[in-house]
Amino acid sequence: MSRKHRVIPGFGLTAGFTIFYLSLIILIPLIALFIKAAGLGLDDWWDILTSPRVMAAAKLTFGASAAAAVVSTILGLLVTWVLVRYSFPGKRLLDGMVDLPFALPTAVAGITLTQIYAPNGWVGQYLDKMGIQAAYNATGVFIALTFIGFPFVVRTVQPILEDMGKEIEEAAATLGANRWTTFRQVIFPMLVPALITGFTLAFARAIGEYGSVIFISGNLPMKTEILPLLIVSQLEQYNYEAAAVIASGMLLVSFVMLILINLLQRRLDWQK
């Protein structure tokens, strides 16, 4: 009997390496986190996770992350449309600038945003005259999270829009559809899965962001403190169990939200 050829050569070896790598990088650290948090009882978990300081930080973290992901999705779609559908001087430079948050260290991004939006900053001084404070509050957190999540949407939607081409728009125009109808009924439904993916990536990235937020947020407990900063502060106080509990709760909530988003994306795919 001839040996059955596999599509991927050396599948057993590559699968074993993949499982080993994922276990070493992801599964083992997560298990260690939950084991550390398991040192406390359920009552201690409840007391820590429902404390006013943790609840306030969780509300700001997840709320600002969701709001920033929504804005990043909208702005990312607009920027992607301009980059794909139009030709203009400096297009390559603008396209390269989209990846700047990827290459820029988060601490540098936080310092830069603070210098720009602080009350005496380049933009903040004008906003301050209008009674708008864009730094050292929840608005500053939102700005930082939007900055770091925006590229995920652009780079997710861009290849899908490039593959469409203009033939679809031309075909819709020959059937009497105007530009808005073509975009709303033809193009946008095809972009929805990519937009959901971009939103998910931006949201997940924003939840765990630390470096770019701590400078512009002000780090005021019960007001502008985010969950990653609260975890770090617990570690600095050698309260490792409480830090592990907060991190575990944050991980579970994030995991559930990501599952719901993926289920929504699959449901949209099934309806097509």
PEFENFEN-V530557 format. One record per residue. RES is the residue in one letter. NEAR is the number of other C-alpha atoms within 8 Angstrom. D_CENTER is the distance of its C-alpha to the mean C-alpha in whole Angstrom. Layout:
BEGIN
res	near	d_center
RES	NEAR	D_CENTER
RES	NEAR	D_CENTER
END
This chain:
BEGIN
res	near	d_center
M	2	52
S	3	49
R	4	46
K	4	43
H	4	41
R	6	37
V	4	35
I	5	33
P	5	35
G	6	35
F	8	33
G	6	34
L	7	33
T	8	30
A	8	29
G	8	30
F	8	28
T	8	25
I	8	26
F	8	27
Y	8	24
L	9	21
S	9	24
L	9	24
I	8	20
I	8	19
L	9	21
I	9	24
P	9	21
L	8	20
I	8	24
A	8	25
L	11	22
F	11	24
I	8	27
K	10	27
A	12	26
A	7	29
G	7	31
L	8	31
G	7	32
L	6	30
D	6	32
D	8	30
W	10	27
W	8	27
D	8	29
I	11	26
L	11	23
T	8	25
S	8	26
P	7	25
R	8	23
V	13	21
M	10	21
A	11	20
A	16	17
A	11	16
K	8	16
L	12	15
T	11	12
F	9	11
G	9	12
A	12	11
S	13	7
A	9	8
A	9	10
A	15	8
A	17	6
V	9	10
V	9	11
S	14	9
T	13	10
I	8	14
L	9	14
G	12	12
L	12	15
L	8	18
V	9	17
T	11	17
W	11	20
V	8	22
L	10	21
V	9	23
R	6	25
Y	7	27
S	6	29
F	5	29
P	4	30
G	6	27
K	9	25
R	6	24
L	7	24
L	8	21
D	9	20
G	8	20
M	7	18
V	10	15
D	9	14
L	8	15
P	12	12
F	8	12
A	6	16
L	8	16
P	8	16
T	10	14
A	9	17
V	9	19
A	12	16
G	15	16
I	11	20
T	8	20
L	10	18
T	12	20
Q	10	23
I	10	22
Y	15	22
A	16	24
P	11	27
N	8	29
G	11	26
W	10	27
V	9	25
G	15	25
Q	12	29
Y	8	29
L	12	27
D	10	29
K	7	32
M	6	30
G	6	29
I	7	26
Q	12	24
A	12	21
A	16	20
Y	13	21
N	13	20
A	12	17
T	10	17
G	14	16
V	14	13
F	12	12
I	9	13
A	13	11
L	16	8
T	13	8
F	8	10
I	12	8
G	16	5
F	15	8
P	12	9
F	11	7
V	18	9
V	14	12
R	8	13
T	12	12
V	14	15
Q	11	17
P	8	19
I	10	19
L	11	21
E	8	23
D	6	24
M	8	25
G	7	28
K	6	30
E	7	32
I	9	31
E	9	31
E	8	34
A	8	35
A	11	34
A	11	36
T	7	39
L	6	39
G	6	39
A	9	35
N	8	34
R	8	31
W	6	29
T	9	30
T	13	29
F	9	26
R	9	25
Q	8	27
V	10	27
I	9	24
F	9	21
P	8	22
M	7	22
L	11	18
V	8	17
P	10	16
A	10	14
L	13	12
I	10	11
T	10	10
G	14	8
F	14	7
T	11	6
L	11	4
A	15	2
F	13	3
A	10	4
R	10	3
A	14	4
I	10	7
G	7	8
E	10	9
Y	9	12
G	10	14
S	15	13
V	13	14
I	11	17
F	12	19
I	17	18
S	15	18
G	11	21
N	12	21
L	8	23
P	8	23
M	9	23
K	10	22
T	15	19
E	15	18
I	11	15
L	12	15
P	9	14
L	11	17
L	12	19
I	12	19
V	9	20
S	8	23
Q	12	24
L	10	25
E	7	27
Q	6	29
Y	6	29
N	9	28
Y	9	27
E	10	27
A	10	25
A	13	22
A	13	22
V	13	23
I	13	20
A	10	17
S	11	19
G	9	18
M	9	15
L	8	14
L	8	16
V	8	15
S	10	11
F	8	13
V	8	15
M	8	12
L	10	11
I	8	15
L	8	15
I	10	13
N	8	14
L	8	18
L	8	17
Q	10	16
R	8	19
R	8	21
L	9	21
D	8	22
W	6	25
Q	5	26
K	4	26
END
